[in-house]
Amino acid sequence: MKNPSLPIGVFDSGVGGLTVVKEIIRQIPNESIVYFGDTAHVPYGSKSEDVVKKFSLQILNFLIGKKVKMIVVACNTASSYALESLRRKTSLPVLGVIEPAAKKAVYITKKGRIGVIGTEGTIRSKAYEIAIRKLNKNIEIFSVACPLFVPLVEEGWVDGSPNEKIVEDIAKKYLFPLKKNRIDTLILGCTHYPLIKNVIKRVIGDNVQLVDSANSCAEDVKKLLNSLGLSSEKSNRPLYKFYVSDAPEKFKTMGSMFLEKDISKVEKIDIERCDV
């Protein structure tokens, strides 16, 4: 039985998925959210496909136990490796971040030259290339792994921080091949990257349009809820609950910065108890 008042379940390997949560709150403010950050295992990008699937299925079981109405995989690596496995395990709607961003990039590119930056796992999976080519076989795609970006963001080295210049120097090295290939559209293929969007924009240039996977994902969450008759009533007062697998106090501090609103409570969960 459909129950629109139930929360949306969102998960990521750490705090990066809160960029998706922030967009969901902005675009569909009546929705309650249960968020899980797998902070004990961050980052996912350097881990094997089997391990990422294992973690993702454990988190799925946890979120189902919280009686959510849909699952949002707010992690590009988990979306690359585990999305189909998650969909086979539950009748709930499961949405990742890759397809929404790929659709947006294909729609806005003018020259048909799209760049993708992401974790090693996301780039290795070629998930964005597959999603883009399903939509348009003629588009040229240039992908670059940026493994240092996630740990830098997790440490608070974000736009406006005292360490921004160091991040910019690293970005110049990563993004040089994309500039050389004259891309006109760049997918930020990791939900951590919006926190360094200004640095990336400065390095890649004003002539390149950025596609924020968090923004695109939230747009598709809204459309999917509407199509399934699961949108929350406007009169509902939304509740936001946050769970992590490690370091709740650090998550609380970083998470408040990501959301630009105070997180009052974060609960630590032993995700191994939710094994498949």
Residue frames as qw, qx, qy, qz and C-alpha x, y, z in Angstrom:
[[0.000, 0.887, 0.463, 0.000, 0.00, 0.00, 0.00],
 [0.397, 0.514, -0.024, 0.760, 1.33, 3.42, -1.00],
 [0.428, -0.785, -0.338, 0.293, 2.08, 5.78, 1.87],
 [0.408, 0.741, 0.010, 0.532, 3.28, 9.22, 0.67],
 [0.374, -0.886, 0.136, -0.238, 4.02, 10.35, 4.24],
 [0.907, -0.262, 0.098, 0.314, 6.92, 7.88, 4.60],
 [0.172, -0.832, 0.324, 0.416, 10.47, 9.29, 4.28],
 [0.729, 0.624, -0.280, 0.020, 12.91, 9.04, 1.39],
 [0.825, -0.436, 0.227, 0.278, 15.96, 6.87, 2.15],
 [0.454, 0.845, -0.263, 0.101, 19.27, 8.34, 0.94],
 [0.810, -0.482, 0.204, 0.265, 22.76, 6.90, 1.30],
 [0.459, 0.810, -0.335, 0.145, 26.36, 7.67, 0.41],
 [0.799, 0.071, -0.428, 0.416, 29.83, 6.54, 1.44],
 [0.397, -0.156, -0.382, 0.820, 30.21, 9.65, 3.60],
 [0.058, 0.603, 0.359, -0.710, 28.96, 13.23, 3.75],
 [0.057, -0.139, 0.525, 0.838, 28.97, 13.87, -0.01],
 [0.062, -0.440, -0.843, -0.303, 25.43, 12.56, -0.46],
 [0.083, -0.652, -0.485, 0.576, 24.21, 15.48, 1.63],
 [0.037, 0.272, -0.326, -0.904, 24.56, 17.60, -1.52],
 [0.234, -0.271, -0.806, -0.472, 21.69, 15.47, -2.89],
 [0.248, -0.574, -0.710, 0.324, 19.76, 15.86, 0.36],
 [0.091, -0.448, -0.103, 0.883, 20.24, 19.62, 0.19],
 [0.171, 0.062, -0.543, -0.819, 18.80, 19.68, -3.33],
 [0.271, -0.412, -0.855, -0.162, 15.86, 17.42, -2.36],
 [0.192, -0.579, -0.533, 0.587, 15.05, 19.76, 0.54],
 [0.010, 0.360, -0.144, -0.922, 15.24, 22.76, -1.80],
 [0.254, 0.016, -0.654, -0.712, 13.18, 21.24, -4.62],
 [0.600, -0.386, -0.604, -0.355, 10.65, 19.18, -2.61],
 [0.005, -0.431, 0.541, -0.722, 10.66, 20.67, 0.90],
 [0.743, -0.302, 0.092, -0.590, 7.71, 18.61, 2.20],
 [0.884, 0.107, -0.455, -0.026, 9.62, 15.31, 2.06],
 [0.655, -0.660, 0.361, -0.074, 11.06, 13.63, 5.16],
 [0.627, 0.579, -0.516, 0.069, 14.49, 12.03, 4.74],
 [0.836, -0.480, 0.254, 0.084, 16.47, 9.23, 6.40],
 [0.466, 0.776, -0.423, 0.052, 20.16, 9.54, 5.51],
 [0.895, -0.360, 0.186, 0.188, 22.92, 6.98, 6.01],
 [0.317, 0.842, -0.436, 0.029, 26.59, 7.87, 5.54],
 [0.977, -0.090, -0.109, 0.159, 28.96, 4.90, 5.49],
 [0.004, -0.932, 0.328, -0.155, 31.74, 6.90, 7.12],
 [0.731, -0.455, 0.503, 0.078, 33.56, 3.77, 8.32],
 [0.761, 0.151, 0.538, 0.329, 34.24, 2.76, 4.72],
 [0.363, 0.927, 0.044, -0.084, 34.68, 6.09, 2.89],
 [0.470, 0.427, -0.208, -0.744, 35.81, 6.46, 0.14],
 [0.845, 0.216, 0.466, -0.152, 34.06, 3.85, -2.03],
 [0.546, 0.776, -0.205, -0.240, 35.89, 4.97, -5.18],
 [0.142, 0.630, -0.764, -0.012, 39.05, 2.95, -4.50],
 [0.557, -0.143, 0.766, -0.288, 37.21, -0.24, -3.48],
 [0.047, -0.015, 0.908, 0.416, 36.29, -3.27, -5.57],
 [0.481, -0.171, -0.420, -0.751, 32.88, -3.76, -7.14],
 [0.605, -0.280, -0.745, -0.014, 32.06, -6.73, -4.88],
 [0.325, -0.234, -0.557, 0.728, 32.86, -4.79, -1.71],
 [0.190, 0.015, -0.015, -0.982, 30.79, -1.76, -2.79],
 [0.568, -0.227, -0.592, -0.524, 27.85, -4.07, -3.58],
 [0.527, -0.277, -0.742, 0.308, 28.16, -5.70, -0.16],
 [0.125, -0.191, -0.377, 0.898, 28.11, -2.35, 1.67],
 [0.317, -0.046, -0.263, -0.910, 25.25, -1.05, -0.48],
 [0.584, -0.273, -0.697, -0.314, 23.07, -4.10, 0.20],
 [0.402, -0.293, -0.665, 0.558, 23.69, -3.81, 3.95],
 [0.042, 0.152, 0.154, -0.975, 22.61, -0.17, 3.83],
 [0.438, -0.170, -0.544, -0.696, 19.55, -1.08, 1.77],
 [0.529, -0.355, -0.768, 0.063, 18.45, -3.48, 4.51],
 [0.246, -0.280, -0.464, 0.804, 18.96, -0.78, 7.14],
 [0.192, 0.068, -0.115, -0.972, 16.90, 1.80, 5.21],
 [0.494, -0.258, -0.694, -0.456, 14.10, -0.69, 4.52],
 [0.450, -0.360, -0.721, 0.383, 13.97, -1.24, 8.28],
 [0.070, -0.273, -0.249, 0.927, 13.37, 2.50, 8.65],
 [0.331, 0.629, 0.694, -0.114, 10.24, 2.16, 6.48],
 [0.003, -0.466, 0.266, 0.844, 11.26, 4.43, 3.63],
 [0.673, 0.552, 0.350, -0.346, 9.18, 4.82, 0.45],
 [0.753, 0.637, -0.097, 0.129, 12.10, 4.97, -2.00],
 [0.745, -0.419, 0.177, 0.489, 15.89, 4.65, -2.06],
 [0.388, 0.910, -0.140, 0.043, 18.22, 7.29, -3.48],
 [0.863, -0.130, 0.060, 0.485, 21.78, 6.08, -4.07],
 [0.064, 0.997, -0.045, -0.017, 23.54, 9.43, -3.58],
 [0.487, -0.581, 0.566, 0.325, 26.93, 7.98, -4.43],
 [0.568, 0.617, -0.370, -0.399, 28.28, 7.70, -7.97],
 [0.108, 0.393, -0.913, -0.014, 30.45, 4.66, -7.22],
 [0.379, 0.135, 0.842, -0.359, 27.57, 2.75, -5.61],
 [0.620, 0.559, 0.139, -0.533, 25.30, 3.84, -8.48],
 [0.392, 0.589, -0.634, -0.311, 27.91, 2.49, -10.92],
 [0.163, 0.277, -0.945, 0.069, 28.41, -0.86, -9.21],
 [0.067, 0.127, 0.905, -0.400, 25.32, -1.71, -7.16],
 [0.430, 0.127, 0.028, -0.893, 22.19, -0.08, -8.60],
 [0.664, 0.050, -0.572, -0.479, 20.86, -3.16, -10.40],
 [0.404, -0.041, -0.862, 0.304, 21.63, -5.43, -7.43],
 [0.126, 0.130, 0.512, -0.840, 19.66, -3.08, -5.16],
 [0.552, 0.123, -0.189, -0.802, 16.72, -2.99, -7.56],
 [0.607, 0.017, -0.767, -0.207, 16.61, -6.79, -7.62],
 [0.300, -0.070, -0.805, 0.507, 16.52, -6.92, -3.80],
 [0.102, 0.388, 0.536, -0.743, 13.58, -4.58, -3.21],
 [0.226, 0.641, 0.681, 0.273, 10.23, -3.60, -4.71],
 [0.114, -0.839, -0.170, 0.504, 10.85, 0.02, -3.62],
 [0.547, 0.813, 0.016, 0.199, 11.82, 2.49, -6.35],
 [0.679, -0.470, 0.162, 0.540, 15.62, 2.91, -6.43],
 [0.428, 0.892, 0.042, 0.137, 17.21, 5.92, -8.12],
 [0.737, -0.206, 0.043, 0.643, 20.92, 6.56, -8.66],
 [0.066, -0.821, 0.018, 0.567, 22.79, 9.73, -9.59],
 [0.380, -0.216, 0.629, 0.643, 24.28, 8.67, -12.94],
 [0.272, 0.501, 0.734, 0.370, 21.31, 8.53, -15.31],
 [0.008, 0.919, 0.351, -0.180, 19.87, 11.93, -14.26],
 [0.246, -0.743, 0.279, 0.556, 23.24, 13.67, -14.77],
 [0.396, -0.013, 0.728, 0.559, 23.87, 11.90, -18.09],
 [0.235, 0.707, 0.646, 0.164, 20.46, 13.05, -19.39],
 [0.085, -0.934, -0.116, 0.326, 21.13, 16.64, -18.35],
 [0.357, -0.530, 0.481, 0.601, 24.59, 16.67, -19.98],
 [0.367, 0.246, 0.758, 0.480, 23.29, 15.28, -23.27],
 [0.126, 0.839, 0.529, -0.002, 20.52, 17.87, -23.26],
 [0.109, -0.948, -0.015, 0.299, 22.75, 20.91, -22.70],
 [0.547, -0.319, 0.474, 0.612, 25.91, 20.07, -24.68],
 [0.453, 0.782, 0.000, -0.427, 26.27, 22.12, -27.85],
 [0.277, 0.671, -0.642, -0.245, 29.43, 20.60, -29.34],
 [0.966, 0.005, -0.192, -0.172, 28.82, 17.00, -28.26],
 [0.560, 0.364, -0.584, 0.462, 32.05, 16.92, -26.22],
 [0.658, -0.668, -0.048, -0.345, 31.32, 15.90, -22.61],
 [0.296, 0.433, -0.730, 0.438, 33.85, 15.49, -19.83],
 [0.794, -0.498, -0.277, -0.209, 33.29, 13.33, -16.76],
 [0.171, 0.495, -0.684, 0.508, 35.21, 13.55, -13.48],
 [0.830, -0.407, -0.114, -0.364, 34.69, 11.08, -10.66],
 [0.617, -0.554, 0.557, -0.052, 36.28, 8.55, -8.34],
 [0.004, 0.403, -0.865, -0.298, 38.47, 5.78, -9.68],
 [0.344, 0.206, 0.906, -0.133, 35.60, 3.30, -9.30],
 [0.462, 0.688, 0.333, -0.449, 33.07, 5.46, -11.16],
 [0.299, 0.715, -0.447, -0.447, 35.47, 6.16, -14.04],
 [0.125, -0.281, 0.940, 0.146, 36.63, 2.53, -14.21],
 [0.458, 0.328, 0.782, -0.267, 33.02, 1.33, -14.43],
 [0.051, 0.045, 0.563, 0.823, 32.36, 3.48, -17.55],
 [0.108, 0.558, 0.780, -0.263, 28.84, 3.96, -16.17],
 [0.166, 0.706, 0.092, -0.682, 28.56, 7.52, -17.46],
 [0.071, 0.342, -0.683, -0.641, 29.84, 6.57, -20.91],
 [0.040, 0.256, 0.955, 0.144, 27.26, 3.77, -21.10],
 [0.115, 0.670, 0.593, -0.432, 24.43, 6.04, -19.92],
 [0.121, 0.646, -0.168, -0.734, 25.39, 8.85, -22.34],
 [0.049, 0.222, -0.797, -0.559, 25.79, 6.53, -25.33],
 [0.156, 0.430, 0.886, -0.079, 22.34, 5.06, -24.70],
 [0.167, 0.788, 0.348, -0.480, 21.01, 8.58, -25.25],
 [0.448, 0.861, -0.147, -0.190, 23.31, 9.69, -28.08],
 [0.928, -0.027, 0.200, 0.314, 25.91, 7.47, -29.73],
 [0.562, 0.666, 0.044, 0.488, 27.63, 10.38, -31.46],
 [0.294, -0.931, 0.139, -0.168, 28.75, 12.25, -28.34],
 [0.624, 0.386, -0.521, 0.436, 32.47, 12.22, -27.53],
 [0.683, -0.715, -0.071, -0.132, 33.22, 11.48, -23.87],
 [0.464, 0.510, -0.519, 0.505, 36.42, 12.25, -21.99],
 [0.751, -0.611, -0.207, -0.139, 36.73, 10.81, -18.48],
 [0.333, 0.526, -0.556, 0.551, 39.24, 11.57, -15.73],
 [0.699, -0.494, -0.493, 0.154, 39.52, 10.04, -12.25],
 [0.022, 0.706, -0.263, 0.657, 40.14, 12.57, -9.47],
 [0.708, -0.274, -0.634, 0.151, 40.91, 10.37, -6.44],
 [0.344, -0.027, -0.453, 0.822, 42.12, 13.16, -4.14],
 [0.234, -0.404, -0.172, -0.867, 38.96, 15.28, -4.33],
 [0.681, -0.502, -0.465, -0.261, 36.83, 13.16, -1.96],
 [0.675, -0.350, -0.419, 0.496, 39.31, 12.99, 0.96],
 [0.229, 0.145, -0.074, 0.960, 40.02, 16.72, 0.55],
 [0.405, -0.461, -0.280, -0.738, 36.31, 17.56, 0.77],
 [0.746, -0.447, -0.494, -0.002, 35.85, 15.16, 3.69],
 [0.576, -0.208, -0.323, 0.721, 38.59, 17.11, 5.50],
 [0.044, -0.865, -0.345, 0.363, 36.78, 20.39, 4.88],
 [0.290, -0.339, 0.386, 0.808, 39.08, 21.64, 2.08],
 [0.335, 0.648, 0.674, 0.116, 36.18, 23.16, 0.16],
 [0.229, 0.661, 0.244, 0.671, 35.32, 26.39, -1.65],
 [0.258, -0.845, -0.002, -0.468, 36.21, 29.33, 0.57],
 [0.841, -0.504, -0.042, 0.190, 38.46, 27.35, 2.94],
 [0.217, -0.857, 0.388, 0.259, 42.06, 28.45, 3.70],
 [0.530, -0.248, 0.742, 0.326, 43.27, 25.46, 1.65],
 [0.651, 0.648, 0.289, -0.268, 41.37, 26.36, -1.50],
 [0.272, 0.800, -0.464, -0.266, 44.57, 27.24, -3.42],
 [0.281, -0.336, 0.896, 0.069, 45.96, 23.73, -2.83],
 [0.605, 0.381, 0.676, -0.180, 42.73, 22.21, -4.15],
 [0.485, 0.812, -0.025, -0.323, 42.96, 24.50, -7.18],
 [0.032, 0.658, -0.714, -0.236, 46.50, 23.34, -7.96],
 [0.414, -0.021, 0.910, -0.012, 45.37, 19.69, -7.82],
 [0.571, 0.615, 0.452, -0.302, 42.34, 20.52, -9.99],
 [0.303, 0.789, -0.357, -0.398, 44.60, 22.08, -12.62],
 [0.114, -0.385, 0.898, 0.182, 46.51, 18.81, -12.92],
 [0.442, 0.257, 0.845, -0.155, 43.37, 16.66, -13.09],
 [0.467, 0.719, 0.392, -0.333, 41.43, 18.89, -15.50],
 [0.054, -0.613, 0.490, 0.617, 44.24, 19.67, -17.95],
 [0.220, 0.037, 0.887, 0.404, 43.40, 16.73, -20.30],
 [0.230, 0.672, 0.695, -0.114, 39.76, 17.85, -20.42],
 [0.083, 0.838, -0.026, -0.538, 40.71, 21.42, -21.33],
 [0.164, -0.405, 0.709, 0.553, 43.05, 20.04, -23.98],
 [0.190, 0.260, 0.908, 0.270, 40.17, 18.02, -25.47],
 [0.167, -0.066, -0.189, -0.966, 37.98, 21.17, -25.66],
 [0.105, -0.466, -0.874, 0.082, 34.97, 19.84, -23.78],
 [0.157, -0.407, -0.142, -0.888, 31.94, 22.13, -23.53],
 [0.727, -0.480, -0.093, -0.483, 30.14, 20.26, -20.73],
 [0.272, 0.336, -0.818, 0.381, 31.55, 18.70, -17.55],
 [0.756, -0.451, -0.378, -0.287, 29.70, 16.22, -15.34],
 [0.173, -0.555, 0.642, -0.500, 30.66, 16.43, -11.67],
 [0.768, -0.033, -0.587, -0.255, 30.44, 12.67, -11.29],
 [0.477, -0.154, -0.719, 0.481, 30.69, 12.58, -7.51],
 [0.298, -0.820, -0.429, -0.236, 28.32, 14.10, -4.97],
 [0.566, -0.553, -0.129, 0.598, 31.28, 15.57, -3.05],
 [0.484, 0.169, 0.284, 0.810, 32.32, 17.75, -5.97],
 [0.032, -0.837, -0.367, -0.404, 29.65, 20.48, -5.67],
 [0.537, -0.791, -0.107, 0.273, 31.54, 21.58, -2.53],
 [0.437, -0.444, 0.343, 0.703, 34.49, 22.53, -4.77],
 [0.512, 0.673, 0.510, 0.159, 32.39, 23.65, -7.73],
 [0.080, 0.983, -0.042, -0.158, 33.82, 27.20, -7.70],
 [0.392, -0.593, 0.606, 0.357, 37.38, 25.91, -7.87],
 [0.582, 0.196, 0.735, 0.289, 36.49, 23.50, -10.70],
 [0.374, 0.854, 0.362, 0.014, 34.69, 26.27, -12.61],
 [0.099, -0.916, 0.268, 0.281, 37.65, 28.61, -12.25],
 [0.438, -0.397, 0.721, 0.360, 40.06, 25.97, -13.58],
 [0.511, 0.313, 0.762, 0.246, 37.92, 24.55, -16.41],
 [0.087, -0.018, 0.314, 0.945, 36.73, 27.96, -17.65],
 [0.385, 0.343, 0.356, -0.779, 33.47, 29.84, -18.13],
 [0.500, 0.311, -0.495, -0.640, 32.91, 28.33, -21.58],
 [0.351, -0.012, -0.936, -0.029, 32.27, 24.89, -20.02],
 [0.627, -0.409, -0.067, -0.659, 28.87, 24.14, -18.48],
 [0.010, -0.238, 0.899, -0.369, 28.92, 22.12, -15.25],
 [0.703, -0.278, -0.465, -0.460, 26.38, 19.38, -14.57],
 [0.247, -0.382, 0.682, -0.573, 25.86, 18.81, -10.85],
 [0.395, -0.099, -0.897, -0.174, 24.78, 15.19, -10.33],
 [0.045, -0.285, -0.736, 0.612, 23.11, 16.15, -7.02],
 [0.329, 0.331, 0.058, -0.882, 20.87, 18.75, -8.65],
 [0.482, 0.159, -0.646, -0.571, 19.92, 16.44, -11.53],
 [0.273, -0.116, -0.944, 0.147, 19.19, 13.55, -9.15],
 [0.120, 0.322, 0.579, -0.739, 16.86, 15.66, -6.99],
 [0.434, 0.271, -0.246, -0.823, 14.95, 16.74, -10.11],
 [0.507, 0.054, -0.793, -0.333, 14.40, 13.08, -11.01],
 [0.103, -0.177, -0.854, 0.477, 13.40, 12.19, -7.41],
 [0.314, 0.312, 0.267, -0.856, 10.64, 14.79, -7.65],
 [0.531, 0.239, -0.485, -0.653, 9.44, 13.49, -11.03],
 [0.384, 0.018, -0.923, -0.029, 9.48, 9.85, -9.87],
 [0.048, 0.230, 0.742, -0.628, 7.53, 10.55, -6.67],
 [0.438, 0.320, 0.039, -0.839, 4.92, 12.47, -8.65],
 [0.525, 0.213, -0.657, -0.498, 4.57, 9.71, -11.26],
 [0.381, -0.066, -0.913, 0.128, 4.14, 7.04, -8.56],
 [0.487, -0.664, -0.313, -0.472, 1.68, 9.06, -6.46],
 [0.745, -0.312, -0.423, 0.411, 4.17, 9.12, -3.59],
 [0.202, 0.481, -0.139, 0.842, 4.67, 12.86, -3.16],
 [0.264, -0.346, -0.677, 0.593, 4.20, 14.03, 0.41],
 [0.043, -0.852, -0.497, -0.162, 1.30, 16.32, 1.24],
 [0.233, 0.631, -0.114, 0.731, 2.14, 20.01, 1.60],
 [0.542, -0.719, 0.021, -0.433, 0.73, 20.00, 5.13],
 [0.924, -0.199, -0.222, 0.240, 3.30, 17.42, 6.30],
 [0.217, -0.911, 0.349, -0.027, 6.09, 18.67, 8.56],
 [0.806, 0.395, -0.425, 0.114, 9.27, 17.00, 7.25],
 [0.705, -0.645, 0.291, 0.036, 11.65, 15.14, 9.56],
 [0.581, 0.648, -0.481, 0.105, 15.34, 14.56, 8.84],
 [0.825, -0.497, 0.269, -0.010, 17.23, 11.71, 10.49],
 [0.424, 0.736, -0.526, 0.040, 20.94, 11.02, 10.09],
 [0.916, -0.318, 0.244, 0.026, 22.86, 7.78, 10.67],
 [0.349, 0.748, -0.565, -0.017, 26.52, 6.88, 10.13],
 [0.948, -0.044, -0.301, 0.094, 28.77, 3.86, 10.55],
 [0.692, -0.186, -0.236, 0.656, 31.54, 5.85, 12.28],
 [0.315, -0.071, -0.078, 0.943, 32.56, 9.29, 13.65],
 [0.006, 0.763, 0.635, 0.118, 29.13, 10.86, 14.26],
 [0.236, -0.808, -0.142, 0.520, 30.55, 14.07, 15.73],
 [0.266, -0.299, 0.486, 0.777, 32.74, 14.71, 12.70],
 [0.124, 0.428, 0.770, 0.457, 29.78, 13.99, 10.43],
 [0.100, -0.824, -0.511, 0.222, 27.64, 16.44, 12.41],
 [0.225, -0.683, 0.124, 0.684, 30.19, 19.22, 11.90],
 [0.169, -0.145, 0.665, 0.713, 30.84, 18.51, 8.22],
 [0.094, 0.500, 0.832, 0.220, 27.21, 17.72, 7.49],
 [0.032, -0.823, -0.378, 0.423, 26.02, 21.04, 8.86],
 [0.118, -0.550, 0.362, 0.743, 28.44, 22.74, 6.47],
 [0.138, 0.104, 0.838, 0.517, 27.20, 20.67, 3.51],
 [0.007, -0.639, -0.764, -0.089, 23.52, 21.31, 4.27],
 [0.066, 0.340, -0.044, 0.937, 24.01, 24.88, 5.42],
 [0.612, -0.532, -0.073, -0.580, 21.75, 24.05, 8.35],
 [0.258, -0.502, 0.726, -0.394, 22.38, 22.60, 11.78],
 [0.735, -0.062, -0.656, -0.160, 22.31, 18.83, 12.27],
 [0.473, -0.628, 0.332, -0.521, 21.37, 18.32, 15.90],
 [0.749, -0.291, 0.567, -0.183, 21.62, 14.53, 16.15],
 [0.594, 0.463, -0.617, -0.230, 23.59, 11.81, 14.36],
 [0.844, -0.312, 0.366, -0.238, 23.29, 8.17, 15.40],
 [0.099, 0.525, -0.826, -0.179, 26.03, 5.58, 14.90],
 [0.918, 0.083, 0.105, -0.374, 24.90, 2.22, 13.49],
 [0.402, -0.358, 0.816, 0.211, 26.74, -1.12, 13.18],
 [0.619, 0.426, -0.271, -0.602, 25.93, -1.75, 9.53],
 [0.195, 0.273, -0.938, -0.087, 27.37, -5.29, 9.70],
 [0.325, 0.168, 0.804, -0.469, 24.24, -6.28, 11.63],
 [0.603, 0.536, 0.143, -0.574, 22.26, -5.48, 8.48],
 [0.143, -0.353, 0.821, 0.426, 24.14, -8.07, 6.46],
 [0.608, 0.205, -0.416, -0.644, 22.52, -9.62, 3.42]]
